[in-house]
């Protein structure tokens, strides 16, 4: 009988010690999840900023000094180019921006033509 009590007491002590490691492990796991989530959000924000900078730089390269119009026109061109680069069709872009398809095509011509010319040069090499 005393052996049984001693064994039960020993098992209780072992389980008590294991419970401390288990709670520390859970805290560490929660911290890792929080850091991972924060890191993922920051990466998404950086990707969005990079995409916007790429679009802006492409617009600047095409329109260098030619776009003296309003910031409204710049914003529209930015949005249209962004949707085009994401893979939206010209029809859906026109519907989303409430413009005609021809108007959207006219806005995108310099960017589509430049892209096709790059492909031709790459294929010629």
LINVENUR-V883798 format. One record per backbone hydrogen bond with DSSP energy under -1.0 kcal/mol. CO is the residue of the C=O (numbers start at 1). NH is the residue of the N-H. Records with the same first field share a line. If there is no record, write none. Layout:
CO: NH + NH
//
This chain:
1: 5
2: 6
3: 7
4: 8
5: 9
6: 10
7: 11
8: 12
9: 13
10: 14
11: 15
12: 16
13: 17
14: 18
15: 19
17: 21
18: 22
19: 23
20: 24
21: 25
22: 26
23: 27
24: 28
25: 29
26: 30
27: 31
28: 32
29: 33
30: 34
31: 35
32: 36
33: 37
34: 38
35: 39
36: 40
37: 41
38: 42
39: 43
40: 44
41: 45
42: 46
43: 47
44: 48
45: 49
46: 50
47: 51
48: 52
49: 53
50: 54
51: 55
52: 56
53: 57
54: 58
55: 59
56: 60
57: 61
58: 62
59: 63
63: 66 + 67
66: 68
70: 74
71: 75
72: 76
73: 77
74: 78
75: 79
76: 80
77: 81
78: 82
79: 83
80: 84
81: 85
82: 86
83: 88
84: 87
89: 93
90: 94
91: 95
92: 96
93: 97
94: 99
100: 104
101: 105
102: 106
103: 107
104: 108
105: 109
108: 112
109: 113
110: 114
111: 115
112: 116
113: 117
114: 118
115: 119
116: 120
117: 121
118: 122
119: 123
120: 124
121: 125
//
